[in-house]
Amino acid sequence: MQEIRENAGSRNSEPITVVIDGQPVAKRRPRMTRRGFVYTPAATRKFEAHGRLSAQLAMDARPPIEGPVRLEVLAVLPVPVSWSQKKRARAITSDVLPRSRPDLDNFVKSAQDAINEIVIRDDSQIVEVGARKRYGVAPKLVVCLRPLAHRASI
């Protein structure tokens, strides 16, 4: 019981923030060839690989979080270049929100795949989720994991 209390105050109880720079890519459905071979689209694979690298850098050689966590995702999307300067300014200040595709839950799925087995042992540890889509100057996907206090059952 003493070990559990000591580990609760370790670096594993601090929030972890992973920033994946560049245009966020939402998780796409697996595709299938005519011969029945199932594959993940290339854009999704590349973004998840970039996300795993960002997660490894954020972890700084720490072990993955073991207990329950809260996942917070912020998808910062680029402002469409066709918009007027006035509308672009309103979008950056969050007066205009992105209502177009891709869906927010697909960004959450991409975030989960990027952090799985690096920041957390398994995505089944995620017990709470918060997510937002916004416009911004620098597109990125920001993933924050907050360990939740839990009781050990010993």
C-alpha positions as a Markdown table, in Angstrom:
| # | Residue | x | y | z |
|---|---|---|---|---|
| 1 | Met | 0.0 | 0.0 | 0.0 |
| 2 | Gln | 2.9 | 2.3 | 0.8 |
| 3 | Glu | 4.3 | 1.9 | -2.8 |
| 4 | Ile | 1.0 | 3.0 | -4.3 |
| 5 | Arg | 0.9 | 6.2 | -2.3 |
| 6 | Glu | 4.5 | 7.0 | -3.3 |
| 7 | Asn | 3.9 | 6.4 | -7.0 |
| 8 | Ala | 0.8 | 8.6 | -6.9 |
| 9 | Gly | 3.0 | 11.6 | -6.4 |
| 10 | Ser | 5.5 | 10.7 | -9.2 |
| 11 | Arg | 5.8 | 12.3 | -12.6 |
| 12 | Asn | 3.1 | 9.9 | -13.8 |
| 13 | Ser | 0.5 | 12.0 | -12.1 |
| 14 | Glu | 1.3 | 15.2 | -14.1 |
| 15 | Pro | -0.7 | 16.1 | -17.2 |
| 16 | Ile | 0.9 | 15.2 | -20.5 |
| 17 | Thr | 0.4 | 17.5 | -23.5 |
| 18 | Val | 1.3 | 16.3 | -27.0 |
| 19 | Val | 1.3 | 18.9 | -29.9 |
| 20 | Ile | 1.1 | 17.5 | -33.4 |
| 21 | Asp | 2.0 | 20.3 | -35.7 |
| 22 | Gly | 0.5 | 20.7 | -39.2 |
| 23 | Gln | -2.9 | 20.2 | -40.6 |
| 24 | Pro | -4.8 | 17.8 | -38.4 |
| 25 | Val | -5.9 | 14.6 | -40.2 |
| 26 | Ala | -9.1 | 12.9 | -39.1 |
| 27 | Lys | -9.2 | 9.1 | -38.8 |
| 28 | Arg | -10.5 | 7.7 | -42.0 |
| 29 | Arg | -12.2 | 4.3 | -42.5 |
| 30 | Pro | -10.1 | 1.4 | -43.6 |
| 31 | Arg | -10.2 | 0.8 | -47.3 |
| 32 | Met | -10.4 | -2.5 | -49.1 |
| 33 | Thr | -9.0 | -3.6 | -52.5 |
| 34 | Arg | -10.9 | -5.7 | -55.0 |
| 35 | Arg | -8.9 | -8.7 | -53.8 |
| 36 | Gly | -10.0 | -8.2 | -50.2 |
| 37 | Phe | -6.8 | -6.6 | -48.8 |
| 38 | Val | -7.7 | -4.1 | -46.1 |
| 39 | Tyr | -5.5 | -1.0 | -45.6 |
| 40 | Thr | -5.4 | 2.4 | -43.8 |
| 41 | Pro | -5.3 | 5.4 | -46.2 |
| 42 | Ala | -1.7 | 6.9 | -46.5 |
| 43 | Ala | -2.6 | 10.3 | -45.1 |
| 44 | Thr | -4.0 | 8.7 | -42.0 |
| 45 | Arg | -0.9 | 6.5 | -41.6 |
| 46 | Lys | 1.5 | 9.4 | -42.0 |
| 47 | Phe | -0.4 | 11.6 | -39.5 |
| 48 | Glu | -0.5 | 8.9 | -36.9 |
| 49 | Ala | 3.2 | 8.2 | -37.3 |
| 50 | His | 3.9 | 12.0 | -36.9 |
| 51 | Gly | 1.7 | 11.9 | -33.8 |
| 52 | Arg | 3.5 | 8.9 | -32.3 |
| 53 | Leu | 6.8 | 10.8 | -32.7 |
| 54 | Ser | 5.4 | 13.9 | -31.1 |
| 55 | Ala | 4.0 | 11.7 | -28.2 |
| 56 | Gln | 7.5 | 10.1 | -27.7 |
| 57 | Leu | 9.1 | 13.5 | -27.5 |
| 58 | Ala | 6.4 | 14.7 | -25.0 |
| 59 | Met | 6.9 | 11.7 | -22.8 |
| 60 | Asp | 10.7 | 12.3 | -22.5 |
| 61 | Ala | 11.4 | 8.6 | -21.7 |
| 62 | Arg | 8.7 | 8.4 | -19.0 |
| 63 | Pro | 6.7 | 5.2 | -18.8 |
| 64 | Pro | 3.1 | 5.2 | -20.0 |
| 65 | Ile | 0.4 | 6.3 | -17.6 |
| 66 | Glu | -1.2 | 3.3 | -15.9 |
| 67 | Gly | -4.5 | 4.5 | -14.4 |
| 68 | Pro | -7.6 | 6.2 | -15.7 |
| 69 | Val | -7.2 | 9.4 | -17.7 |
| 70 | Arg | -9.2 | 12.4 | -19.1 |
| 71 | Leu | -8.4 | 13.1 | -22.8 |
| 72 | Glu | -8.7 | 16.6 | -24.1 |
| 73 | Val | -8.3 | 17.3 | -27.8 |
| 74 | Leu | -8.1 | 20.6 | -29.6 |
| 75 | Ala | -8.1 | 20.5 | -33.4 |
| 76 | Val | -6.8 | 23.8 | -34.7 |
| 77 | Leu | -7.8 | 24.1 | -38.4 |
| 78 | Pro | -6.5 | 26.5 | -41.0 |
| 79 | Val | -8.7 | 29.4 | -41.9 |
| 80 | Pro | -9.9 | 29.1 | -45.5 |
| 81 | Val | -7.9 | 31.4 | -47.8 |
| 82 | Ser | -11.0 | 32.3 | -49.8 |
| 83 | Trp | -12.5 | 34.1 | -46.8 |
| 84 | Ser | -12.3 | 37.9 | -46.4 |
| 85 | Gln | -9.9 | 39.5 | -44.0 |
| 86 | Lys | -12.8 | 40.4 | -41.7 |
| 87 | Lys | -14.2 | 36.9 | -41.6 |
| 88 | Arg | -10.7 | 35.5 | -41.2 |
| 89 | Ala | -10.1 | 37.7 | -38.1 |
| 90 | Arg | -13.4 | 36.6 | -36.7 |
| 91 | Ala | -12.5 | 32.9 | -37.2 |
| 92 | Ile | -9.1 | 33.3 | -35.4 |
| 93 | Thr | -10.9 | 34.9 | -32.4 |
| 94 | Ser | -13.4 | 32.0 | -32.3 |
| 95 | Asp | -16.3 | 34.2 | -33.3 |
| 96 | Val | -16.7 | 31.9 | -36.4 |
| 97 | Leu | -16.5 | 28.1 | -35.6 |
| 98 | Pro | -15.7 | 25.3 | -38.0 |
| 99 | Arg | -18.9 | 23.4 | -38.9 |
| 100 | Ser | -17.5 | 21.5 | -41.9 |
| 101 | Arg | -16.2 | 18.0 | -42.2 |
| 102 | Pro | -14.3 | 16.1 | -40.9 |
| 103 | Asp | -16.2 | 15.3 | -37.8 |
| 104 | Leu | -14.7 | 16.1 | -34.4 |
| 105 | Asp | -14.9 | 12.5 | -33.2 |
| 106 | Asn | -12.6 | 11.4 | -36.0 |
| 107 | Phe | -9.9 | 13.9 | -34.8 |
| 108 | Val | -10.3 | 12.3 | -31.3 |
| 109 | Lys | -9.8 | 8.8 | -32.9 |
| 110 | Ser | -6.6 | 10.0 | -34.6 |
| 111 | Ala | -5.4 | 11.4 | -31.2 |
| 112 | Gln | -6.1 | 8.1 | -29.5 |
| 113 | Asp | -4.2 | 6.2 | -32.1 |
| 114 | Ala | -1.2 | 8.6 | -31.8 |
| 115 | Ile | -0.9 | 8.2 | -28.0 |
| 116 | Asn | -1.8 | 4.6 | -27.6 |
| 117 | Glu | 1.0 | 2.5 | -26.0 |
| 118 | Ile | 3.2 | 5.6 | -25.7 |
| 119 | Val | 1.5 | 8.0 | -23.3 |
| 120 | Ile | -1.0 | 5.5 | -22.0 |
| 121 | Arg | -0.9 | 1.7 | -22.0 |
| 122 | Asp | -4.2 | 1.3 | -23.7 |
| 123 | Asp | -7.0 | 3.6 | -24.9 |
| 124 | Ser | -9.4 | 1.8 | -22.7 |
| 125 | Gln | -7.9 | 3.8 | -19.8 |
| 126 | Ile | -9.7 | 6.9 | -21.2 |
| 127 | Val | -12.7 | 7.4 | -19.0 |
| 128 | Glu | -13.5 | 11.1 | -19.8 |
| 129 | Val | -13.2 | 13.0 | -23.1 |
| 130 | Gly | -13.4 | 16.7 | -24.1 |
| 131 | Ala | -12.9 | 17.9 | -27.6 |
| 132 | Arg | -13.1 | 21.2 | -29.6 |
| 133 | Lys | -12.5 | 22.3 | -33.2 |
| 134 | Arg | -11.3 | 25.9 | -33.8 |
| 135 | Tyr | -9.7 | 28.0 | -36.5 |
| 136 | Gly | -6.2 | 29.2 | -36.0 |
| 137 | Val | -3.1 | 30.7 | -37.6 |
| 138 | Ala | -1.0 | 27.6 | -37.1 |
| 139 | Pro | -2.9 | 24.3 | -37.7 |
| 140 | Lys | -2.2 | 21.6 | -35.2 |
| 141 | Leu | -3.8 | 18.9 | -33.0 |
| 142 | Val | -3.3 | 19.4 | -29.3 |
| 143 | Val | -3.8 | 16.4 | -27.1 |
| 144 | Cys | -3.8 | 16.7 | -23.3 |
| 145 | Leu | -4.0 | 13.7 | -20.9 |
| 146 | Arg | -4.8 | 14.2 | -17.3 |
| 147 | Pro | -4.4 | 11.3 | -14.9 |
| 148 | Leu | -7.4 | 10.9 | -12.7 |
| 149 | Ala | -7.1 | 10.0 | -9.0 |
| 150 | His | -8.2 | 6.5 | -8.5 |
| 151 | Arg | -8.2 | 4.1 | -5.6 |
| 152 | Ala | -6.0 | 1.0 | -5.7 |
| 153 | Ser | -7.9 | -2.2 | -5.0 |
| 154 | Ile | -5.5 | -4.2 | -2.8 |
